[in-house]
Amino acid sequence: MSIRMNPYLSFAGTAAEALTFYHSVLGGTLDLTRFAEFMPDAGDDADKVMHGQLTASSGHVLMGADVPASMGAPPPNGTVCLSGDDVVLREWFSALAEGGEITVALEKQMWGDEFGELTDAYGVRWMVDLTPPAA
């Protein structure tokens, strides 16, 4: 048996757009299930995402969904952290920042890593920590 921990993001009607954007950045496969597929009487929520799963090219999994109107505003999302020694993290940081706001530039920090933070166009916070390759 194996156990995984996957971030699950909540959106107010933009889950399909956001997850499609993340798919364009991270690659892999994206599966979206709409409320109408399981709830024929979903009304205004019919086309919203009941569950979305992005399995990135790296194997990481990111999930998300729209919060139905009957449940009120979505809860605030936490922060998604991407870390490792693959320089592709620089490209992902730049791509995720498009239309969003960089709060900490991706640059070398006192602990030796390159680190940056941003809030993307969908209001999701991201941290990227690029560690130097092992010598």
C-alpha positions in Angstrom: 0.0 0.0 0.0 1.2 3.5 -0.7 0.0 6.9 0.5 0.0 10.2 -1.4 -0.7 13.7 -0.3 -2.2 15.9 -3.1 -3.2 19.6 -3.0 -6.9 20.1 -3.6 -7.8 23.6 -4.6 -11.3 25.3 -4.5 -12.5 27.8 -7.0 -15.6 30.0 -7.6 -16.4 28.9 -11.1 -12.9 29.1 -12.6 -11.7 25.5 -11.9 -11.7 24.4 -15.5 -9.9 27.5 -16.7 -7.3 27.3 -13.8 -6.6 23.6 -14.2 -6.3 23.9 -17.9 -3.8 26.7 -17.4 -1.8 24.5 -14.9 -1.9 21.7 -17.5 -0.3 24.0 -20.0 2.5 24.8 -17.6 3.0 21.4 -16.0 2.0 19.0 -18.9 0.6 15.6 -18.2 -3.0 14.6 -18.3 -6.1 16.5 -17.1 -9.4 15.0 -16.3 -12.5 17.2 -15.5 -15.8 15.9 -14.3 -18.7 18.4 -14.4 -21.6 18.5 -11.9 -24.1 17.7 -14.7 -22.5 14.2 -15.2 -23.7 13.1 -11.7 -26.4 15.6 -10.9 -28.8 16.2 -13.8 -30.6 18.9 -11.7 -27.4 20.8 -11.0 -28.9 24.0 -12.4 -26.4 26.9 -12.7 -23.6 24.6 -11.4 -24.1 22.0 -14.2 -21.1 23.1 -16.2 -18.9 23.8 -13.2 -16.1 21.3 -12.2 -17.2 18.8 -9.6 -13.7 17.2 -9.6 -10.6 17.9 -11.6 -7.3 16.1 -11.5 -4.1 17.1 -13.2 -1.4 14.4 -13.2 1.6 16.4 -14.3 4.4 15.1 -16.5 6.5 14.8 -13.4 4.0 12.5 -11.8 2.7 15.1 -9.2 -1.0 15.3 -8.8 -3.0 18.6 -8.4 -6.7 18.4 -7.8 -9.4 21.0 -7.7 -13.1 21.8 -8.0 -15.7 24.6 -8.1 -17.6 25.2 -5.0 -21.4 25.0 -5.8 -23.3 28.2 -5.4 -25.4 26.6 -2.6 -22.3 26.3 -0.5 -21.3 29.9 -0.6 -17.8 31.3 -1.3 -14.9 28.8 -1.6 -12.6 28.5 1.3 -9.2 30.2 0.9 -6.6 28.0 -0.7 -3.3 27.3 1.0 0.0 27.6 -0.8 1.3 25.1 -3.4 5.0 24.5 -3.0 7.2 23.2 -5.8 10.7 22.2 -4.8 13.6 20.3 -6.2 16.8 20.6 -8.2 15.4 20.6 -11.7 15.9 23.9 -13.5 12.4 23.5 -15.1 11.2 25.0 -11.9 12.4 28.4 -13.2 10.2 28.0 -16.3 7.2 26.9 -14.3 7.6 29.9 -12.0 7.6 32.3 -14.9 4.6 30.6 -16.6 2.6 30.5 -13.4 3.2 34.2 -12.8 1.6 35.2 -16.1 -1.4 37.3 -15.3 -0.6 37.0 -11.6 1.6 38.8 -9.1 5.2 37.9 -8.1 5.5 38.7 -4.3 9.1 37.4 -4.0 11.3 37.3 -7.1 12.8 33.9 -7.8 16.4 34.5 -6.8 19.2 33.1 -4.7 18.6 33.3 -1.0 20.8 33.3 2.1 20.3 29.5 2.6 21.7 28.8 -0.9 18.5 27.9 -2.8 16.7 30.0 -5.4 13.3 30.8 -4.0 10.3 32.8 -5.1 6.6 33.3 -4.4 3.7 34.4 -6.5 -0.1 34.5 -6.6 -1.4 33.3 -10.0 -4.2 34.8 -12.0 -6.7 32.5 -10.2 -5.7 33.6 -6.7 -3.6 30.5 -5.8 -0.4 31.1 -4.0 2.7 29.2 -5.2 6.2 28.9 -3.6 9.1 27.6 -5.7 12.4 26.5 -4.1 15.1 25.4 -6.5 17.9 23.6 -4.6 21.4 23.5 -6.1 22.2 20.1 -7.6 24.2 17.8 -5.3 27.9 17.9 -6.0 
